[in-house]
Amino acid sequence: MKFYFLIVFSLLLSVFGINSASGFEKSSFTAHEIEKLIADWPGFFAWYKNKKPWKKMNLKGNNKIIMVRDGVFFFKGVEDLPEVVNYLKGQGWRSKYFFYIINQASKGLAYLDMKEDVPKQQASMQKEIETLRKDKHMPATVRKQVITDLKEAVADLEETLQEMRIPDEQLTVIKRYSAPLKQIF
């Protein structure tokens, strides 16, 4: 279940637009920055949950919910709220960079989990396709549609895995810190 939370969390965080808008898309981060994120995230999350700065946002228009966790709402644009910027600045962070690292760490964790799981799921679906091809009890039109749907699902899994991919340098750092990162997320 936590695996699927990471996938949803990372996909939704990408809505922040931080990757392309902030110029961090090619940026690598250090082990020290991941250690600092691991140390600072629980305090930030507690502060954020207590202060509820999202309640001051003008939520009309294009503001999308990025994440809901423990009654805490993250909306697109939250990284620009002065209260959030000031809190993170007090912790030694640039707000957009903090959220960028959260996004990349979430994507990296989801990618690592999926990388192990996807081949098993694809193999299982391929076996199901072979079984369906031999099934003479199912109407041919239904069988053909189910096989087509399964083939699309196999391709979708690979596409999703590739969407989760982050630069190798970042993945190496995230892999090294995967256990504590999973604890905080």
PyMOL commands that set and color helices and strands:
alter all, ss='L'
color gray80, all
select helices_A, chain A and resi 2-16+18-21+31-51+53-56+78-80+82-90+95-134+140-164+168-176+178-184
alter helices_A, ss='H'
color red, helices_A
select strands_A, chain A and resi 65-69+72-75
alter strands_A, ss='S'
color yellow, strands_A
deselect
rebuild
show_as cartoon
